[in-house]
Amino acid sequence: MRGVRNINNKFFSLKTEKQERIVNAAMKQFVQNGFEKASTNEIVKEAEISKGSLFNYFNNKKDLYLYLIDEAIKILDVIFGEMDLEERDLFKRISQVGLVKLKIQQKYPLVFDFLKATREEEAAEVKQDVERIMGNIMENGLNRIYENIDWSKFREDIDPEKALHILNWTMVGFGEMQMEKIKSFKNMETGLGMELINEWNSYSDILKRCFYKEAGD
């Protein structure tokens, strides 16, 4: 069951900054090396804690890994909760999602890479747990992101699925390009947030002219 893990309450009593440091260090190891090869020595080194502390918070590496999955899924729920499903324009919807993702990546830079990595995890110790926990969450999430979109705006000679791929690749590349700004900025709701929206819109306007029947739609 999601949310039920063998985690010592001492972890939740830590300062938020320290919790985030541990989570980010662990995600980095799992993304780079997979479950089996992920090094708890490297996790504690990057998180700046002792190995004894890590295993005081989490019984073992598996509990840590499954906890990270639970937390990543909660982060996905944040995205869905902030989407405006009344907005039917694909580019505006993607902009909404993208800005929320950038805010999330201020705290957890690798969370989306971690979710992707879990889908490719083959370690026998966690594979069944991952499949049980994740289920169709990613696929259902994509369906929610594109729910109620007005596809009639697309030119008839454009394959919407391929257009989505191009748009998503562009958004991912844009996010990676902006990561250093995002991590060093304290509040995405102020100047940087608007700056990023305007810059993203300059890219999406180019794609809109390629994909839509009328660029002004």
N, C-alpha and C positions, 0 to 999 in steps of 0.2 A: 504493500500500500504506500502511495506517495506520502512523504512527510513523516513517516515512521522509521527512524534510523537509530542505531546504537551510538548516540552522540551525548557526550557529557555536557551537562548544562553549564559547565565552566566556560565552554566555548562561547555560548550566547551571552555570558556576562562580560566578555572581553570588550574593550573599546571597539567601536565600529571600524576605525582605521586598521586595527590589528586583525580583525576578522577578514576585512577586504584583502589585506596583505597575504594572509594564509590562503584564501580562496584563489587569488590571482596567481600565486606561486604554484599552487597545485594544478590549476587549469593549464598553466604554461607547460608543466611537465607532461601532463596527459595528452595535450595537443601535440607536442613535439615527439613523444616517445611511445604513445599508446599505454594501455593499462599495465601490461606485464613489465615493460622496460622503464616505466616511470620511476624515478629515484626519490624516495622519501628523504634521503640525505640532501639532495638538491633542493627539494621543497623547503625543508627547514632552513637551509642556508639562505635561500632567497627571501623567505618570510621572516628571517632574523629571529627565529625561536629555536629552542632545543628540541631534539628528537623526542625526548621524554614528554615534553609539553604536547607535541603533536599527537602522540598516542595516549595522552591523558584526555584530549578532546575527542579523538576518534579511536575506536578500538583497533582498527587496522586500515590498510590502504583501501580495501574494498568499501568499507563504511564511508571513508572520505570521498571516494569516487561517486558513490550513489547519492551522497549528500549534495555534491556539486550538481548532479543531474537534477535533483529536486529544485535546487535554487535557480538553475538555468531555466527550468520550466516556469517557475514563478515570474522570471524576467520576461518570458514570452507573453505571459498573461498581462503584464504591464503594457506591452505594445498594443495588444488587442483592446485593452481597456481605454486607451487614449485615441483609438482610431475613430474617425467620424464616418460611419457607414452611409450617411446621407450624401457625402461627397462622391459623386459618380465619375468624376474625371480621373482617369488612371494616373496622370502625372501629378495631380494634386494629392491623390491618395498616397502615392509612393513618397512624395515629399513629406507628408505627415509621418509615415512610418520611418523614413530615413532620419528625421530629426530626433524622434524618440530613441532610435537605435544609437545615434551619436551621443545623446545624453547618457544612455546606459553604459556606453563604452568609456565614458569618463571614469567610471568606477571599476568596470570589468571589461578591459580591452579585448580579452580573448573569449568572451562568453559565447559568441556565435560560432567561432572556430571550434570551441569545445563541443557544442551541440552537434556540429557537423561530424566531428571526430567520433562521437559516441555511436553514430549511425554506421560507422565503418569498423567499429571495434570487434575483434574476433576472439579475444581472450576468453577461454572457456569459463573462467571463474566469474565473469560478469556478463557474458553475452546474453544469457536468458533473462537476467534481471533488467538489462538495458531494454531488451525487446518488450518485456512486460510493462516497464515504466513508460517508455516512450510511445509504444503502440503506433498510432497514426498521427501523433501530435504535430509533427512537422508538416505532413501533407494537409491535415485539417487547418493548420495555421495559415498556410498559403491560400487555401480556399477562402478563409475568412478575410485575408488581406484584399483579395480581389472580388469579394462579394459585392453585388449591386453596381458593378462598373458598367458604364455606357460604352459598349464595344462598337456601337454604330458610328462613332466618331472616326474610326480607323478607315483608311483608304481600302477599297475592295481588293487591291492587289497585295496588301500587307497581311502576312500570317501573324495573328495576334500573339501566338505562343512564342514565335521567334522574336517578335518585338519586345515581349516581356523579358526574354533572356538578355537581350541587348540592354534594356533599361536596368535590369538588376545588376548586370556586369558593370555598367557605368556607375551605378550607385555604390557598389562595393569598392570600385577603384577610387571613387571620389572620397569615400569614407577613409580609406587607407591613406590617401594623400593628406587628409586633414587631421590625422590622429595626434600628431605632436601638438597642434594648436589645442585640440580638444582636451588632452590630458593636462595641459598646463593652465587651462582656463577654469575659473571657479564656478561661473554661473552661465549655463547655456541660454538662460532666458533673457539675458541682456544683449549687449552689443555683438558678441561673437555669434550668437544664435541667428540674429538677423543677417549678419554678414554671410554666414554659411547658406542660409536659405536663398539669399540673392545670388550667390555664386552658383549654387545648385540649379537655380532657375535658368541661369544663362546656358547651362548644358542641356537641361530638359527642353528648353525652347528650340534648340537645334533639332533634337530628336522629334519633337512634336511636329515641326515642319516636314520632317521626313515621313512620319507615320499617319498624321491626321489628314482628313479631307481638306480642312481649312485650318491654317496655322493659328488662327485667332480663337479656335474653339476652346 
